[in-house]
Amino acid sequence: MAKEIERKFLVKDNWQPQGAGMKIAQGYLSTVPERTVRVRIKDDKGYLTIKGKNEGISRAEFEYEIPLQDAEALLRLAEQPVLEKTRYLEKQGDFLWEIDVFAGDNEGLVVAEIELPTEETVFSRPSWLGEEVSGDVRYYNANLIKMPYSLWKK
């Protein structure tokens, strides 16, 4: 079984993209707490991902590339609205950070994620890394569709 161990952080205003980003359209076919089923188009490739329930910062994850036409059709079946973001990848030490700059109803939200080999893994924190939000369900992508960042009281 594939396992994802991921920590999520807000990004400070001093962060600047270090290259071209990748456009992502992402929708959910299931968002029940026991599992999420996600369809995603990254640039010109489609993906189907099934994730299990979070246990701390770990959960089961299965991801498969699917034909682009299937991903487009599945996005039309997904809960609306479809999540829009641009992803930037940045290598820091031994790890790759994924920095997501959200658009649409979630514009203004910038989140960085790091996947780790174990929950105890130590990593260096870039200067642009802000507050950790790994356990805050508001920042789960599946929840940003239901309660977008633009509706949060700041």
Secondary structure as GFF3:
##gff-version 3
##sequence-region A 1 154
A	DSSP	beta_strand	3	11	.	.	.	ID=ss1
A	DSSP	beta_strand	22	30	.	.	.	ID=ss2
A	DSSP	beta_strand	35	42	.	.	.	ID=ss3
A	DSSP	beta_strand	45	52	.	.	.	ID=ss4
A	DSSP	beta_strand	58	66	.	.	.	ID=ss5
A	DSSP	alpha_helix	68	77	.	.	.	ID=ss6
A	DSSP	beta_strand	83	92	.	.	.	ID=ss7
A	DSSP	beta_strand	95	102	.	.	.	ID=ss8
A	DSSP	three_ten_helix	104	106	.	.	.	ID=ss9
A	DSSP	beta_strand	110	115	.	.	.	ID=ss10
A	DSSP	beta_strand	129	132	.	.	.	ID=ss11
A	DSSP	three_ten_helix	137	139	.	.	.	ID=ss12
A	DSSP	alpha_helix	141	146	.	.	.	ID=ss13
A	DSSP	three_ten_helix	149	151	.	.	.	ID=ss14
###
